């Protein structure tokens, strides 16, 4: 915003007439009404002004009488994804950003956020029982285990939201209500009931993809619920679209060392000795982009694992490509990995 915030804040005691004058001069089409302490208690927009003429309300009345006191807002730690989702869901073009005392920090407009908005949907697979993480998952589902100050799945959601993704779906099964309630509580501006896909029975790592048929016109980003990474999802999408892939798998370089000397032999001789050789591989990261065409061929409620989906696509001569990621990546699938993550970031279950 180019103008000072004071141009958009008025006392709750100002008249409707004075608010109309401010709306005409400010250009933002919204005024924020405040207490004497600076606490924002309501908003008045052009639409509110139009309605007073229909109701024959005098412009000499106090503006607070026509204000929207149940306005939408975010706190100053809100991510771009949260703001975008709230704008889209509530069909609003201005979001006030408030501090803990409800004072106005800034106003975010739809036009400012438009370039950051990515509508391509994401599905996070968070339905597993986490049996390899017992006893930690006996009462707490794996996605809700804390890594640092937040749970695994909250870290994943925040990573997407920071990059401007807001169309996020979550596939659930084991302790689904516990996960859903936590997410709805901690991301109230970003999730509604339709964002959750609850499996009646475990469908494997790709089975719930069939339920995304109505949520995409082009592709879906899939993300395992026990992965932490700094993958740039924007660049991943660019690569997928640039290469016209049907599927793009994020792959991670991985080295494994044989702890013994190995030999190459013929029938009677040793040809070569290698002392503790290191083999280089590429492993699937649990993060992928899948085209609508692939998803459209899936049967509803079909149990299917992601590697089988990839195998089928390769056999059908589909374009199955990869995106090489050499940055941070961590699979928190077992106790050793979880304890290592705790050492790195802190956090308990």
N, C-alpha and C positions, 0 to 999 in steps of 0.2 A: 504494500500500500504506500502510495506516494505521500498522501496527506497524513497529518498528525492524527493519532487516535482520538484526541480531544474533539475533533470535528465530528465524530460519530457517537460521542457519549453526551447525554443530556440528563438533567435531574428528573426524577420521577414526578416532580411538581410542575414541570413545564406543561404548557397547554398544547393541545393538538395543533393549533395554528402555528406555534413556534416550531414544532416538530416538522410540519409540512415545509416550512421555510428552510429548515436544515436539510431535509431530504432533497429539496430542489437544488441546493447549493453544493451538497457533498458529492453527489454522483454515485454513491454506493448503493442507494435504494434501501438502506436500512439504518436505523438509529437504535442505540442501546441506552436504555433507561437505567439509572443507577441511584443507589442510596447515597447519602452524604459521605459515607465511608469509601465510596467507589465500587461497592459491590453491585454487580449487574443483576437486575431483577426482572428485566423484560425487554422485548424488542418491538419496534414498530416498523413496518415495511410499507411500500406503496400499496400493496394489497389491503392492508389494514385501513389505510386512508380511504380507499375506494369503498370499503364496506360501511364506513361511517355515514357517507352520503346516502347509501341505500337505507340505513337505519334512522336517518334524519337526526344525527347526533351533532350537537353544537361544537364548533371548533374551539370554543372557549373553555371546554371541559379539559380536565387534566388528561394528559396522554396515557398515564398509567391505566386509565379506565378502559382503553381499547388495546392495550399492549398484550402481546403473547408472553405470558409468564411461565409457560411450559415449553420454552424454546429449546432447540437442540444446540449442544455445545460439546467441546472436547477440552480436556486438560492439556497443559503445555508439554506433556510427554507423549502425546498421541502420535502415532505413525502416519505416514502418508496413506497407507492402505486403509487404516481406520477412518480417516477423514473422507476419503473417496467413497468408501462403502456407505457411510452415513449420508453423504450428499446424494448418492444414487438411490438408496433405499427410501429416503424421505423427500426426494425431489426438491432439494433446496440448493441455493447457489451461494450462500454465505454461511460460514461456520465461525462463530466466535471461539477463540482459544483463551481459556481462563486459567488463572492460577488457583491455588488451594483456597484463597480468600474470595474467589469469584470476581476478581478484578480482571479487566480485559488486557490481554497481552498483545493480541493481534487479531486480525480478521482474515480468514482464508477464503478466497473466492474460487468458484468452479473453474474460471478461466485460468487461474494460476496453477491449479492442480491438473488440468486436462492433459498436459503433456506427460505427466507422471503416471497417468492411469493406464493399467493393463487389464483388460477384461477377460483375457484367456483364463479358463478355470484351472484350479488346482484340486487334486484329491490327495489327502494324506491318509495312508493306511494305518489305522491305529486300533485294529481289532484283535491283535494277537494276545495270547495269555501270558507271554513272557516266562515260559516255564524254565528257561535256562537262567533266569534271574531270581529264582526262588532262593531264599525266603523273602526277598525284598518285594516281590509281586504277589505275595499271599493275600495281602489286604489292599495293596495299592497297585493299580494297573501300570504296566511299564511306561506308557506315555506320560504319566504323572509323577514319575520319579524325578526328583530335583537334581538338576545340574547347574551349579551356581545358585543364583537367586530365584530361578524359575524352573518349571518342569521341562522335560524334553520337548513335549509338543508345543508348549508356549514359546520356547526358543525358536522352533521351526516356524510357527505362525509369525512371530515378530520379524524373522528374517525375510519372509515373503512381503509382509506389510511395509517394511522399510524400503523395499524396492518398488512399491506402488501396486502390488497385487492385492486385490480385495475379494475376488470371487473364489473363496476357499471352501471346499467341502471336506468332510472328515468321515471316513468309514470306520464304524465301531462294531464291536461284538462283546468282548469280555469287559464286564463292569462299565457298560456303555453310559449309564446315567451318571456315574461318578465323573467320567471324563467330560461329558456334555455339560453338566452343571458347572464344573470348574471353568470351562472355556466361556460359557455364557456369562458367568460372573466377571471374569477378568477381561473379556473383550465384548462388553455390552453393545458397543456401537458397530460391531463387525460381524456378528453371527446371529442368525435366526434359526428357527426349527428346521427349515428346509435345507440348511447347510449340512445336516447330519444324515448319513446313510447307515442305518442300523441293520446289520445282517442278522437274520433269524437263526442262521447256522454259519459256522466259519466257511468262507468261500475261497480261502487261499489269498495269495498276495495280489491277484489280479481279478478275482471274481466279481468284486463290487464295481469294477469299471463299467459293466453293462448298465449300471444304474445312472451313468453319466450321459447317456444318449440324449437326453432332453436338455442338458446343461451346456452344450457346446455346439458351435457351428464350424469348428475347424480342428481343434486339438485340445488335449488335456495334459497338464503336467502332473506326473505321479511322483509321490514322495513317501518313502517308508517312514513310519512313525518313530523309529529308533535311530535316526541318522542326524548328526550335526555336521554342518559344513559351511564353507564360505563360497559355495558355488554361486556364480552370477547368473541368476535365472533369466535375466534380460538377454544376456549374450547367448545363453543356451537356446532361447527361443529364436534369436536371430539366426543362429547356425542351423537350426532345424528347418526354418523357412527358406533360408538361402539355398540349402541343398535339396529342398523338396523331398525330404524324408517322410516315410510313413511312420517310422519310429526312430527316435534318437535316444541312445542310452548314454548316460554319463559314466565314463570309465575312469578308474584310478590306477596309476602305475603302482605295482606291488612287487616287492622282491622277497624271495624265499631262499633260505640257505640250508643245504644239506649238512648236518653236523658231522659228517664223516668224509673221508677221502673216497672218491668214486673212481672206477676204472672202466676203460673201454677195452673189450676183449674180442679175440677171434676164437676159434676152436681150441687153440693151444697156446696163445700168447696174449700178454697184456700190451695193448697198443699205447695207452695213454693213462696217466694218473692225474686226477684233479683233486686238490685238497680243499674240502669244504666249499664246493662250487655254489655260486649264487645264480639263481634263475630269475629272470625278469618276466613278469606277467602283467596283464591288465585285468582288473576285476570290476564287476558291476557295482555301481555306487548306490543303487536303490533309488535313483532319481532318473526319470525318463520323460520324454515327450511322446505321446501317442496320438495319432491322427483319428479324426472322427470315423473315417472309413473302416479302420481296424476295429474300433469300438462298436460300430454298427453291426459287425458280423458276430459279436458275442451273444451267446444265449443268456437270457435272464436267469439269475440265481445259479449259474454254472460255476462249479468249483474249478478254479484255474490258478496256477502259479505263473508269475511273471516270466520266468525262464521258458516255460512251455509256450506262452504267448509269443515270445521272441522266436523260438524255434519254428513255430508254425508259420510266422511271417517270413522267415528266411526261406523255408521250403516253398512258400508260395511266390518266391522271387520278389517280395516287397523290398522297398528301399529301407534297410535297417542300418542306420549310421551310428556314429559315436561322437561324443563331445569329451575331449580329454581334459580332465581337471587335475592339476598338480598342486593345488592349494590344500587348505585344511579340510579334513574329512574324518569322521569318526563314527563307527558302527557300535552302538551301545546295546549289543545283543546278548551278552552274557555277563556273569559276575565280574570277571577280570576286567572287561572293558568298562563296566560301570564304576568299579573302584578306581580305575585309571582316570576316568572322567572326573570323578570326585576330587582326586588329587590335583587335577589341572584347574578345575573351576570351582570346587567346593560343592556343598549341597548334600542333603540327606534325603531319604525317602519321605 
